[in-house]
Amino acid sequence: MIVKGKSRSNGVQLGAYLLSMEVNEEVRVLDISGMATDDLTQALIEMQEITDRGQRGVKGLYHAVISPQPGYALNEEQWLYAADVLAKQLKLHEQPRAIVLHEKADGQGGTRTHAHIVFQRTDKERLILVPDSWNYIAHERAARHLEQKFGHELVPGKHVEPKEQSRDKQTAPDHERHQEARSGLTKEERIAQVTELFRQSDGAKGFAASLAHAGYTLAVGDRRDFVILDKSGQVYALPRCIEGVRTKELRKFMEPLNAGELPNVEQAKQLVHDARSSEQARNAQKDKVKTEFEKAVQQPETAQRAEQKVEKPANGTKEFERVAQNAPSQAADRVRGKAKRDMTEAASENAVQRYARSLATRLGKTRHVARSVKERLGTLFGPMAARLSEGIARIRSRVGKGKAGARGVSFAPMQETKSENRAVFNRAAKALDQVRKENAASTERSASDKKGPSHDR
């Protein structure tokens, strides 16, 4: 049985990890004790908030993992008992806790179950953190006790009774096994690959270019001079990946390379993540276009629908027979051509081409808008012209045509109308002038009355 763990913070991220189904076949929350809520993420957040309130520490959570050896399984009571034993060894038996069971595939057609246990480190009464020193010894003591209790095979350790327990040095550490699973290469294969690149290079810059071509990202380490990251984001010390080369020799070999231009580990991880995301997006687009292309080629009805859209000549003519023979092949070529264009566009990374395509699309939309405006103006022009024609016809009918000359028009009725209107206008103007004069006179009289006698001496 293997027991490991460490102190940490950030209950939100830990809750999301414990409930993630990305690599787990099944996730089950077995127990949440000492908290007022049954929600796992909220419970972890409250545990960390108690630590933040105390202001005497940062890492208010202790995250432990209990994993039995292959071939052994525990029931719910045994899992609870294992959590109690580990809590006593870590002196966290009076603290709130949460237990989550993860079930994963073992690679042999079966499944294995391990438990994640999260303890609250902050004492609620004193608001101080429970010490986490010597936790490795506490882990091994709890593992040995549980193996004896449940009758499991003893797993040798190096902290508890190291003389009596012989540990297999050939067994790879956990972090190396995780790196091998994520990168797809064993430690020996990676060392052989990087060593070959180092021996074939003629200098530091050539070696850096060879690493980049092989899919590695060269960066400056936090505690080491140079590290490399693979496509999965795993970090490796560069001197440990080159066989037969010491750190001093490698440092001298890499002197021509300006270390200030290299990214640090966090920046390199972000670069690897961005490259992996863009590659996944391109591959997904290519697969989609390829699937549509294969589907279009395999379905004959696509060609038949395209054949129906082709304008055919009159039945019975030679032209009709020629078009009828060529229509299926033309339709199939049209479908293949569209799929090939889609594949080319999906694989293209040229920003100028993408901008040109977007500009052409916008111009096409503008052309459609102009055409629609022109059509609307045409529809408005017809009614306006009809109304104007009707108005002209009404005017002509009222005026009438004269007999003096071929095109003479008699305006006698219109002249009489104008003279009558002029007389009415003159009478109205005179009346208005008389009213203005009377108003001016009344205004002068009222002003003189208000002024009154003079008081000048």
C-alpha positions, 0 to 999 in steps of 0.5 A: 500500500502506498500513502503520500501527501503534502500541504497545499492551498487553493480549495477551488482548484483541488475541488475541480481536480477531485471531481474531474472525470477526465481520467477517471472511470468513476468519482464518488464522494465517500465522506465529508465530516466536520463541515456544515455543507455536503458540497465538496468544493464549498467545503474545501473553500471554507477550510481554506478560508479559516486559514486565511482568517487566522493569518498565521499560514497559507497552506490550510489543506493537507491532501493525501492519497491512499493507493492499495497494491494491484490485486487488493480492494477495500470496502467503504468501512476499510476506507474510513478506517484507513483515513482514521489511521492516517489522521492519527499518524498526521495528528489531524484526527480532530480536524474536518476532512473529506474522502473522495474515491477515484476508480481508474483503468489498470491497463489490463481490462480491470479497474483500480480504486484509490482514495483522496483524503483532504484534511483541514490543517487549521485548528478552529479554536487556536487558529494555528496550523497543525505541523506537517513535519516528518509527514513521510514517516507518518505516511509509511507508518500508516501504510505498514499498519494498514497492510498488516490490518488488512492482510496485504503484501508489505511494500518496502519503504526507506523511512520506516525500518530501512534495514529490515525492509529491502527496497527495490531500486529498479522501481521507477519513482512515481513522478517518472512513471507519470512523465512516461505516461504523459509523454509516451517515451520512457526515461531511457528513450528520452535520454537516447534521443537527446544524447543523439541530438547533442552529439550530432550538433556542431554548437549551442545554436544548432543543438537548440534548433535540433531540440526545437525540431524534435518537439522540445522547448529549451528554457531557463530553469528555476534552479538549473541552468537549462531545462527542456519541455516536451510536447505534453509540458513535462519539464526535464533537467537538460544535463540529466537527459544527455548521457556522459556530459556533466553540468559544467561541460554543458554550461561551457558548451551552451555559453554562445547561446544567450540565456536572456533570450530564452523563456523561463519555465512558466513562459515555456509551459504557456508556449507549449500549451498554446502550440498544443491547442492550435495543433488540436484545433487544426487537426479537428478541422482537418478531420472534419473536412476529411470526413465530409469529403469522404462522405460526399464521395461515398454518397451518390445522391450528392451527385444526383442533386447536383445533376438536378441543378444543371440546366439541361437542353431540350429532351431528344437533342444531342446537346441533351445527351452530352449534358446527361452523360457529363452531369454526374462526373461534373457534379462529383468533381464539383463536390471534390473540388469544394472539399479540397478547397476546404481542406486547403483553407483548414491547413492554411496558416497564412494571415494574409490569405485569411484577411483576403478571404474575409475582405472578399466576403465583406465586399460580396455582402456590400454588393448584395446590399447595394443591389437590394437598395437599387431594387428598392429605389426601382420599386419606389420610382414606379409609383412616383412616376405614375402619380406625376403622370396623373397630376399632369393629366388632371392639370391639362383637363382643367386648363383645356386646349385653345384654338389659336395655333396648333399648340395654343392654349387659352388661359382666359379662365386662369387670367380671370381667376388671377385678377379676382384673386389680385383684387381680394389681395389688395383689399386685404392689404389695405385692411391690414394697413389700416389695422397697423396704423390704428394699433400704432396710434393707440400705443402712442396714446397709452405711452403718453398717459403713463408718462404723466406730468414732468417733475423737472425743476 
